[in-house]
């Protein structure tokens, strides 16, 4: 094969790839010459230390990139949590022995996403990547338990008290207390977060968002977050997550 034929075939191949990429981009949810400039989605987060809810909104800069804001609320659990139930007690609620606080994260930050592999013209899945960073606000609320308190050797009552590992043994605990107790003792721990991962978009039309996100989050704080009494507590949370988002692309009126 001479050099002219090689160059011609190479140019033909490159041009076919470029046209294929254009068709794929159109098939990923954008009609030719049309761009819906804004997006909004909500979703659920299942991760290695709990679960959460989220909202994601912003602007589509072009058919390959978007940026905006992520708001995410996450319920955090320790890896060491084991639920117990006191036998022989009617209507006893399960509890986690040694758990000091319920822990919640509120993440608010910037998010950017870009398209890696567009959806083929016949359908399928578009693959992208994303990252997000911003403020991670940690809130802890004390755990309250139903405990037996002795007035005398033979006389005891059931009372609700904030869990104290120096005061309450496992034999004293009858069950979990009311979740409504302890809201006046909520503590705030400021921090930052960074997360990133890959997205898989299953949208069937231009205005739909149907997306699965897989990735990791790192939340950092100035102090250790007290979750458990008898286990090591850390000043960070490193979690791996699976998110599912539904929403819309649209143009603001």
N, C-alpha and C positions, 0 to 999 in steps of 0.2 A: 504494500500500500504506500503510494507516494505521499509527500507531505501535504499537498493540496487536498487530497481526499481525506486525510486524517483531520485536517483543520475543519473541513466542511462537516464531517461526521461529528466532530467535537462540538462545533457550534450548533448543529442540529440537536444534539443531545442536551446541551445546556439550555437552549431555547425551549425544548419540550419540558424540562424540569421547571423552568421559570413559569411557563404557562400552567403547568400542573399545580404549582404552588399557588398561583392566582386563583385557579378554580377551587382548590382546596380551601383557601381562605374564604372565598365566597360561600362555599358549602358549610363553613363553620358557624354560620348564623348571620352573615351580612350579604345583602343583595348588592349587585354591582353598583358602585357609586353611592351607596347608602350606608350611613353610620349612625347608629343610635348612641347618643353621646353620654348618657348617664346609665347607671345601674344601681340596683338595690336588691339585696337578698338577705334572707334569714336562714338560720340553720341550727343544727345540734352538733355537739362536740362529745365524742367518746374517747377518753384518753386513759393512760396507764395509771392515773391516780384519781380518776373520778369522771365527771361528765359536766357538760355546760351548754349554754345557749349563746347565740351570737347574732350580730347584725353587721352587714358589710355593704358599704355604699360609696359611690364616687363617680369618676368620669372615665369614659373610654377615650383615651388619647388618639388611638387609631385602631385598626382591626387586629393589631398584634399586642398592644399594651394598654393597661388601665392602671389607675391609681386612685386611692381614696382613703377611707377611714374604717377601722375595724373596732367594734365594741363587743367584748366577750365576757360573759359571766361564767365562772367555773367553780364547782364544788370540789374541794380537794380532800382526799383521804390519805392516810398513811398506808404504806405497804404492809405494816404489821397489824392492822386492825383485824380483829376476829370477833364476830358477834356471838354473844352468849345469851342464854335464857334460863332464868331461875325456875327449876322444876318444883311443882307443888304449889305454886302461887297463881291464883286465878287472875286472868287478864294481865299477867306480867308482860311488860314490854322488853324486847331484846335490848341489850346494851353492849358497848365495847369497853371492856375492862382496861383501865389505864389511859383512856382518851380524855384529854384535858379540855380541848376546844374543838368546835366546828370551825372549819377554815374555808373562806371564800375569796376568790380573786376576781377583780374587775379590771380587765385590760382595755385600755383605750389608746389607739395609736395609728400610725400611718401604715398603709399597705400598698404594695406594688405587685403587679402580676404581668407576666409576659407569655406569649404563645410559643411553644417549642415545636409541636407537630400539629398541623391543622387537620380538621376532619376531612376525609375523602368525599368526593362528590356524591358517592352512593350512601353516605351516612357513616356511622361509627362513633369514634370517640376522639375529641381533641385533647391534646396533652399540653400542659403549661407548667410554669413554676411561679412561685410567689415568695415574698418575704414581708415581714411586718415587725415593727418595733415601736415602743412607746412606754407609757406609764402602766405599771402593775400595782394596783392597790389591793393590799391584803387586809381582810377583816377577820378577826377571831371572836367567836362567841362562846362563853363557858358552857360546859356540859353539866346539866343538872340530873341528879339521880333520885330515885325513890329508895330510901334507906330505912333500916329499922333502928330506932333509937330507944334505948332502955331507960325507963324512969326508975325502975328498981330491978332486982334480980329476976322477978317473975313478970313484970309489967313492961311492955314495950309498945311503941306506936310507929306508924309509917309516916315519915316526913320527907319532904323534898329538899335536898341540899345540893349546893355546888360541889362537884367532885373534888375531893382533896386526898391525894395519895397518902398523905401522912395520917389521915384520920379515918378513911374508909377502906376497910379490907374487902376482899371479894365476898366474904361471908356476910358483910353488912348490907350489901347491895341487893335489892329486890327487883329492880328494873329501871328502865330509862324514865327520866322525868319529862315534864312538858317542854316542848321546843320553844314555847313562848317565854320561858324563864331565862333571864340573863341578857336581854336586849339592852338593858341599861349599863352593862359591863362590856360592851363591844370595844375592842381595841383595833387601832389602825396601824398598819406597817407599810410605809411607802417603799416602792421599788420600781424596777424597770423590767421589761421583757423583750425577748427577741425570738422570733419564730420563722420557720421557713419550710418549704416542702414542694410537692408536686400536685397538680390538679388534673382531674379527668372530667371533661365536660360532655354531658349526654344530651344537650339541648336539641330539640327537634325543630325549632323555628328561630327566627331572628331575634324575637323579643324574649325568649325563654332563657332562664338560668336553671340548669339542673347539673350540679357539680359535686364531685367527690374529691376531698382534699386529704392528703396523707403527708404527715410531716412531724416536726418536733418543736417544742417550746422550752425556753429557758427563762425562768423568773428569778430575779436576784433582789435581795433585800439587805438592809443594813444590820438587821438583827435576825437571830434564829427564830423561826416560827414554831411556837409551842403547840404541838398536836398531841403527842403522847408523853406519859409520865416516865415510863420505864424504857423508852427507846431513844436513840439519838435523833435529835431534831436538827434541821439544817437551815441555813440562810438562803437556800435556793431550792427550786423545784425544776427538775428536768423530766419532761414527759413527752411521750409519743402519742400522736392523736390521729383520729379518723373523723372527718367532718363531712356532713352532707348539707348542701345549700340549695335552696329554691328561691327564685326571684325573677326579676325582669330587667331587660334593657329598654330604655325609653328615651324620648326627647322631652325636655322640659318645655312647658307651654308658657 
